[in-house]
Amino acid sequence: ASLLQIEAALESYPDLVGPGQTAEDVVVQELVNRALLAQAARDAGFTADLQMTVEKMATLIDQAGGEEAFDDWLVKSGYTLESFSFEVPLELEAAWQRDQIAAAVPDEVEQVRAQQILFHDAYQASRAIKQLNAGIAFASVAQSNDPNNLGYLDWFPRGVLHFPELEEVFFSLAPGQHSELIETEAGSHILYVFEKGMHPLSTEARLILEEQAVASWLADQRASADIQLALP
């Protein structure tokens, strides 16, 4: 059933399968992840009992638009009622454990409020860094080179930027300090920090850190677990 679903999803979202992966690889990985999460939930004392399963099934039937529509969905998704009833408690337990891991992400972490100027022209980049080193204010240089959005970045924590090397520099700068030129595949960057310190996470940043926390937890579990595959 899982393989049938991902093959259907690949028609609209081909990036679900990464380079060197097959649909089967993705399915096995997700099923192992669910098993590890569900097992940890049970070890922590949470078990999806019959009542929870029945209530969840009733909710899904209602969301599908009734029993007939739900039965049609089961068939299209590769399930029988019996096999899907086996899946539901595992999903409930895995979801509970994910919530526990995500809840451990603190509300406030060290963050920076910053700005960057991105250049695609070497001469402009060189001129801008010379201006900054000569004492011209960063705001003025940013206005001259990026007048539309000024490269402003709101508060952000470690782990959210596309280029980790930029993040490392941002967190090494003191407030009011700018970097030298930093090269990435996107171009040449000059970074500037307004403020640094503990700050509440934005909704977007928190979601990213929660996903990272779950991924890190799963990686640790995979490293220590005895995983045996019995594929049909």
N, C-alpha and C positions, 0 to 999 in steps of 0.2 A: 504493500500500500504506500509506504513512504517513497519507494522508488518511482511508482506511478505518478505520485504527486510532484516530485521534483522534476521529472521529465516533462510534465505539463507546464510547470512554472518556468522551465528553461526557454520555452518558446517566447516568453515575454521578458525574461530576466536572464540572459545568457551568462552574466557575470556571477551567478550563483555557484558555478563551478570554476575554480581557479586554474591557473596554468599547471599542467601536469596532473590534474585531478580528473576523475570520472564521476558521473552521477552516483555510482555505487560507493565511491570513496566518501562523498559528502553524506550520503545516507548512513553509512556505518559510523562515521564520526558523530553525527547528531544522535544516533541511537545510543552510542556509548556514553556521550555526554549526558543524555537523559537518564541513563541507568545510574551513572555516578551521582547525579543530583538527587534522584529519587532515593537511592540507598542512603545518602547522607541525611536526607530528611527523616527517614525512618530511624536511623541511628540517633537522631536528635529528639525523637519522640513524636514526630508528626507522621501519621498514616492516614491516607485517604480511605475512609471506611465506605461501607455500602451506601449510607445515607448521603455522603458527599458526592459519591458517584452518581446516584439517582438524581440528586438536585442539579448537578452539572449537566447530565443528559437532558433533563427537562428544559434547562436554559438553552441548550444547543438546539433542541427541537423547536422551541419557540422562536429562536433567532433565524432558523432555517425557513420558517413560515408554516410549520405544522409537520405532522408525522410523515405524510406522503412526500413532501419536499425533502425532509431529512433522509428518508429511505433512498430517494434518488441520489442525494449527495453521497451517501455511504457507498452506493454502487459505483459512482463515478470516481470516488476516491480510493477504490480498491478494498473497502472494508465489508465485512459482514457485521451484523449487530453484535455478535459474540466477540469478534476480534476487536471491534471498537470499544466495547465495554471493558476489555482488558487494557486498552490504551489510556482510557480516561484517568484512572487513579495514578498511573505513572506520570501523566502530564501534570496532574494536580500537585503531586509530591515534588516534582522537579521545579514547578513554578514557585512553590513555597520556599524551597532551598535557594533559588535565585533571589527571591525577595530578601532572605536573611543575609545573603552576601552583599546585596546592593545596599541594604540598610546600614551596613557597617561603614560605608563611605561617609566621612564626617561632613557636617554642614558647612564648616569653614576650613579652608586650607590656605597655605601660602600661595599668593598670586601676585601678578604684576599688572599694572595698567600702563599700556605702552603705545608706541607708534612706530611705523616703519616707512621708509621710502624705498620703493622698488624701481630699479633701473634696468632697461634693456639696451642701453647705449653706454659704452665704456667711458666715453668722453664726459657725458653728463654726470656719471657716477663719480669720476675723478674730480670734476669741478666741484660737486656738492661736498665731498669730504674735505676738500681744501677750504671751502667756505666755512664749514663747521670748525675746522681746526684753527681757522683765523678768528674765531669768536662770534661769527654770525649765528643768531638764534636758530635752533632747530625748527621752530614754527615757521620762520621765514623761508628757510631752505625747503621745507615740506610744501609750503604754499607755492613756491616757484616750480616745483617738480611734480607735485601731485595735487593740483588745485581742486579736483572733484571730491575726493574723500579724505585727503590728507593722510592716508594710511593709518587711520586711527584704529587701535585695537582696545576693546574694553577689557575689564579684568579677566584674566585667564590663569589657570593652574598649569602645572607641569602635566604633560601627557596629551595635550589636545592639539598642538600645532602639527601641520603636515611635515615640516622639516625640523627634526629634533635638534639639529645643530643650531638653528635659530633660537629655539627654546632655551638651550644651554646658555647662549649669550645673553638673552633677555634676563635670565635669573642671576647672571653674574654681574650685571650692571647695577650701579647705585642709582637712586632717583636723581634725575637731572643730568644723567650721563648718557652719551651716545657711543655707539660702537664704531669700529672701523668698517671698511667694506667687507661684506661676507658674500661669498659666491655660492649659489645653489643652481640647480637646473632651471629654476624659474627666472634667474637673473642675478643682479647685484643688489644687496640689501644694506641699508643703514638703519640701525635700530636705536630707539630712544625709550627710556623708562621714565614715566611720570611718578608712579608710586609703587611701593612693594610692601607686602605684609599680609597678615591673615585677613581673609575677606570671604563673605558668603558665596557659595557656588551659584552660578546661574543655572537655570533649568537645563540648558543645552550642555554645559560643562559637566553637570552632575550625571546626566545620562551617559556621556562618554566615559566618565570615570567608573560608573556602575558597570558598564559593559566590559571595561578593562579588568575590573575586580573579578567578575564572573569568569572571564577568559583566563586570568591568572590562576584562580582557584581550580579551574578544570585542568590546566596544564600541570599543576602540582599533583592533583589527584591521578592524572594519567601516568605521571612519572612513578608514582608509588603503588598503583593498583596492579593486580594480576588480571589482565584483560584477556579473555579467551573468546575467540570468534567461532561461531558454528553457523556458517552461512549455508543456505539451501543451495 
